[in-house]
Amino acid sequence: MQARRQQASITVRSDKAAALLDRLAHPGRSKVSIIEEALERLPIPPDHPRELERRARIADALKHLHARDDIPSMAEFDAREYDERGNPR
């Protein structure tokens, strides 16, 4: 968990929601915990079929890419493309 100052803030733009949140928050219970509990109760929607298809295509491409042995390492690429001072050849 990140420190509080590093976390993104949440803005409640609805007056009705802000009022309800104020009523639910009593001493000892933070508004953040109320929101987190409510979000944990929500069902997670299933992935869209097109998203699953896209992920499968990416995984397939990566599988073929990892199987190739003709792709140079970064050290080999740097040695081939740059001289000892870091200038392009």
C-alpha positions as CSV (number, residue, x, y, z in Angstrom):
1,M,0.0,0.0,0.0
2,Q,1.3,3.4,-0.9
3,A,1.8,6.3,1.5
4,R,-1.3,8.5,1.7
5,R,0.5,11.4,-0.1
6,Q,1.4,9.1,-3.0
7,Q,-2.2,7.9,-3.5
8,A,-4.5,9.4,-6.1
9,S,-7.3,11.4,-4.5
10,I,-11.0,10.6,-5.0
11,T,-13.4,13.5,-5.8
12,V,-17.1,13.0,-5.0
13,R,-18.9,15.3,-7.5
14,S,-22.4,14.4,-6.5
15,D,-23.9,16.4,-3.6
16,K,-26.3,13.5,-2.9
17,A,-23.4,11.0,-2.7
18,A,-21.3,13.3,-0.6
19,A,-24.2,13.8,1.9
20,L,-24.7,10.0,2.1
21,L,-21.0,9.4,2.6
22,D,-21.0,12.0,5.4
23,R,-23.9,10.3,7.1
24,L,-22.3,6.8,6.8
25,A,-19.0,8.1,8.2
26,H,-19.2,8.2,11.9
27,P,-16.3,8.6,14.4
28,G,-13.8,5.8,13.9
29,R,-14.9,5.0,10.4
30,S,-13.2,6.8,7.5
31,K,-14.9,7.7,4.2
32,V,-12.1,5.7,2.4
33,S,-13.0,2.5,4.2
34,I,-16.7,3.0,3.4
35,I,-15.9,3.4,-0.3
36,E,-13.5,0.5,-0.3
37,E,-16.0,-1.8,1.3
38,A,-18.7,-0.8,-1.2
39,L,-16.4,-1.4,-4.1
40,E,-15.4,-4.8,-2.8
41,R,-19.0,-5.8,-2.7
42,L,-19.5,-5.0,-6.4
43,P,-19.1,-7.9,-8.8
44,I,-16.2,-7.7,-11.2
45,P,-17.5,-7.6,-14.7
46,P,-16.2,-10.3,-17.0
47,D,-13.7,-9.4,-19.7
48,H,-15.1,-8.5,-23.0
49,P,-14.7,-11.2,-25.6
50,R,-12.7,-8.9,-27.9
51,E,-10.3,-8.1,-25.0
52,L,-9.8,-11.9,-24.4
53,E,-9.1,-12.3,-28.1
54,R,-6.6,-9.5,-28.1
55,R,-4.8,-10.9,-25.1
56,A,-4.6,-14.3,-26.8
57,R,-3.1,-12.8,-29.9
58,I,-0.5,-10.9,-27.9
59,A,0.4,-14.0,-25.9
60,D,0.8,-16.0,-29.2
61,A,3.0,-13.3,-30.7
62,L,5.2,-13.2,-27.6
63,K,5.5,-17.0,-27.6
64,H,6.8,-17.0,-31.1
65,L,9.1,-14.0,-30.3
66,H,10.7,-15.8,-27.3
67,A,11.3,-18.9,-29.5
68,R,13.4,-16.9,-31.9
69,D,17.2,-17.0,-31.4
70,D,18.2,-14.5,-34.1
71,I,17.3,-11.5,-32.1
72,P,20.5,-9.9,-30.6
73,S,20.7,-9.0,-26.9
74,M,21.0,-5.3,-26.0
75,A,24.7,-5.7,-25.4
76,E,25.2,-7.3,-28.9
77,F,23.0,-4.6,-30.5
78,D,24.9,-1.8,-28.8
79,A,28.3,-3.3,-29.8
80,R,27.2,-3.5,-33.4
81,E,25.5,-0.1,-33.6
82,Y,27.7,2.1,-31.4
83,D,31.4,2.6,-31.1
84,E,33.3,2.5,-27.7
85,R,32.5,6.2,-27.1
86,G,28.7,5.7,-27.6
87,N,28.6,7.4,-31.0
88,P,26.6,5.8,-33.8
89,R,28.7,3.9,-36.3
